[in-house]
């Protein structure tokens, strides 16, 4: 016989409403009670019936995770962190790729609310406007995961891209690099790109170095990183340090430097951003900014489920932490 919420409530000594809140809106339950109820849920193997819950609440139990590109490992890493958070609440994650197409980004938001396909959306948008986001948030719960500021009307969790890029660039400066390149500028200077560029410029300017001498406009791919690096190495005074706006760029750029016979990090150092698994096993291993993906996933799901449950009020803009993980690609010169 299947374990019910009544069974959990009886063993834990709480009401069925409390059990429901632990599953669906954990922030509404005190830490001690939540821990006790969760232990009973785990012990008894209780799993809410999503179909029955949907009939009672007109919900689908489905959350959309809308991202620009599935080829960027950061998003698959984040999905991996989101799934257990959603599993605890008996919610299912579906992933959609927009390729940054604003029409598709809008369609994902509008389609979910009109058809009732999704209970809520975790969104990393590239080309929507504040008006687009505001209109969508009026019809369904949304939490933004990117760094672009779409105004105060929607919940958002992201790292401080300016501060993180400053720390990455400062690390290169502190290891003695003076000709430092930035790879990651894009045609649309907003959100992630703008913040990382701003942090780079701030650190370089503070150190009395020219931030714009080696700044390349590229896509966030290995191929683009390699091509941009080759072009810089063909110059009269190639860079001796490179801050890449994501790890894929850094891996491509390091490959190009290795092909030219440069010693990494003695002749040129690299720092990436995202802490993807490939960077831990590259030769040399890649120094990178590691966003706190676990916190991003946890708070995104908490904020979204609170909105689904009917929370009102202004949007919350929260910052997740990050860490500079120093590896072989940027060791100090000897």
N, C-alpha and C positions, 0 to 999 in steps of 0.2 A: 504493500500500500504506500502511495506517495506521501511524503512528509508535507504537511501544510503549515501555513503561517500560524495557525492555532497551536500546532504542536510545538513550534519554536517558542511562541509566546508563553506557553505553559511551563516549559522547561526553564526558560530564562527569567520567568517571573515578571513579565511585562505585558502590555496590551498588544493586540494585533496591529494597531496603528503604529506603535513604536517599531515593531518588526518591519512594517512597510516603509517607515521613514529610514531605518538603517539601510535597507536595500536601495531605496530610491533617492532619498535626500539626507545623506548621513550628517550633514552639518546641523540639522535640526535636533540631533540627539547628542547628549553629553558624552564625552570621550569614554568614561568608565562604562556607562550603559551600552554604548555602541560596541565597545570591545567585548563585553559579556555576551551580547546578542549575536555578534558575528562569530564568536567561538561556538555558540550553540548551532548556528546555521551551518558552520563547517563540520561540526561533529555529526549532526543529523543528516547532512547532505541535502539540505533544503534548496530547491530551485523554484522560484516563482514561475507560474504559468503565464508566458507572455501573451498567449492568445486570450486567455480570460481577462488579463489586465487590460488588454486592448479593448475588449468589449465594454469594460466598465468605464474606461477613461477616454475612449475614442483615440487612443494612441496606437502607434505601430510598433514601438519598441526598436525603431531603426534610427540611427544617427548617421548623417552624411559627413564625410571628411573630404573637403573639396580643396584640391591642391593644383598648382600650375603644372608640375611635371613629376611623374612617378619615377623617371630616370634619376632624379636627384636623391641620393640615399638618405639625406636628412629626413625626408618625408616618410620613407619606409621605416626609419628608426622611430620617428614620432608615432606612426601608426602602431608599431609594436608596443610602445608605452601606453597608448590609448586603450588598446584592446582589453588588458586586464582590469583597467579602471571601469570600463563599460561592462565587462563580464560580471563584476561585483553587483551591478545594478540590473542584470539580465537584459542588457541592451546590446544590439548588434550594430557593428560598424560597416558601412559601405563606403568605398573610396571612388572618387571621380576625378579625372584629369581634365583641366580646362585649357592647357597650353597658353594660359594668360589671355585667352580670347574673352573680351568683356561681354560679348553676347552670350557665350556659354556660361560665364560666371553668373550673369543675371538669370539665365534660364535655370540653372541649378537651384538658385534661391527661390525664384518664382514657382518653378515646377514642384518643388517640395511642399510649398505652402498651399498651392492650389489643389494638388491631387491628394494631399495627405500622405505622401510617400514617406516623409521624414518627420520625426518628432522635433528635431533640431539640427543645426548645421554648425560644424567646426570648419571655419573658412580661412584659407590663406589666399587672399585676392591680390591680383597684380594691377588690374586696370579698371576697377570700379571707382565710382565717386562716392563722396559722403552721402549724397542724396540717394544713390542706389542702395547703400547699406541701411540708411534710415528707413527707406520704404520697405525693405525686406524685413527689418527687425520689427516693424509694426505688425507683421502677419505671422512670424514664427521666431522661436528662440535662435539666436546666433551668438557664437563666440568667435572672435577674430584671433588668429594665431600669428599673423605676420607683424612686422614692426611698423607698418605705415599707420599714421594717426588718421582715423576716419571720423574724429569728433567724439563728443561725450555721450552719444546716445546708445552705444553698444558695448558689451563686455569684451575685454581683450587681455591676453596674457602673452608676453614676449620678453626677450632679453633686451637690455639697453644696448642697442647696436653701436651707438656713438662711443660709449664707455668701453665696450669690448674691443672695438677697432683701435681705440687709443691705447689700450693695454697691449694689444698685439704689436702695434707699431713701436711703442715705447720699448718693448722687449728687444726688437731688432736694433734700435738705437743704442740701447744699453750694452749690446754685445759688440759695439764698435762699427756698425754699418752706417755709412753716410750717404750712399747713393741708393736710396730705397724706392722701389717701384710699388705701385698699387695696381692689381689686376682685378677688374670687376665693374668698372664704370659701364653704365648701360645708357641706351638712348632715352629711356624714361628715368629721369633722376628723381626718384621718390622712394619712400619706404626703406627697405633693406639697403638698397644701393646708396641712397642719400645718407643714411645714418653711418654706414661703414666708411664712406668717403669722408664724412665730416670728422669722424674720429681719427682717421689717418691724417687729414690735413691739420687738425689741432696738434697732434703729437709732433709732426714734422715742423710746423711753424714754431712751436715752443722750443724745439731744439735748434732753431736757426737753419733748418734745411729746406730746400725747395720741394714742396709736395707735388708739384705739377710737372716736374721734369720727366718722370717716368710714370705716366698714368695712362693706362690702355683701356679702351672701350671693347669689351668682350662679352660673349655669352658664358653662362656658368657651366662649361663643359671641359673635359680633359683636353679635347682637341683645340679648343679656343685658347686654353692656357698654354699649350705647347706652341701654337702659332705665334701668340703674343710674345712669348719668351724668346723664340728664335729671332723675331724682329728686333727686340731690344738688344740681344747679344750681337747683332750685326752693327750696332752703333759704335761710335768712337770710344765712349766711356760707359760700358754696360753696367747695370746695377750690381751691387754687392749684397743686396737684401731685397726680398719680395714679400709683400703682404697680399695674399689672395683672399678675395671676398667669400670664397668657399673652398672646401678641400679638393673638389674635383679640379678646379683651376690649378691648385697647387701641385697636384699629382702630375698633371700635364706639363706644367712649367718645369718641375724637377726633372722630368724625363728629357725635355729639350736641353736643359743644362747638362745633364749627364751625357747626352749624345755629343755635345761639344767638348767633352773631356774636362769639364769643370769639377773641382772637388767641393762637395757639399758636406759640411757648411764652411770649410776654410775659405773658399773663394766667393761663395754666394750662399746665403741662408734663406730659408723659406718658412713662412707661417701661414696656415690656412684657417678655416672657420667652419665649424659644425661637428668636428670629432667623429667622422665616419669610420667604420671598421677598417676600410682599406688603408687609411692613414697610419694605423697602428702597425701594419705589417709591410708597409712600403720600405724600400731600401734607398736612402735611410728612412727611418720612421719620421712621421710628420708632426712637427709642433703645430698646435691648433688651439682655437678657442672652443671650449666644450660647453655648449648651453646646457642648462639643467633640464633635460628633456623630461625626466620623471616628474618634476614639479610642474612644468608646462602642461603635461598630460593630465595630471591630477587636478590642477586648478581649472583647466578648461572644462573637464567633465563635471566638476562640482558646480561651476558657474552655470553651465548649460542645463544641468538637471534641476537646478534651482529655478531657472527661468521656465523650464517645462512645467514645473510644479506650480507656477503662478507668481513667482517673485516679480514685483514691480520696482520702479525706482530708476535712477540714472545708471548709465553704464559704468562699469568698474574697469579701470585700466591698471593692470598689475604688472610688475617687473619680476621676471624669473632671474635667478643667478646664473653665473657663468664662471668658468675657470680657464686660465691659461695653462695648457698641458705642454710642458717643454719636453721635446724629444730630440732625436739626433739631427734633424734638419736645421737647427738654429743654435747649436752649441757655441759658446764664446770662442773667439779667436785666441790662438796661443802664439 
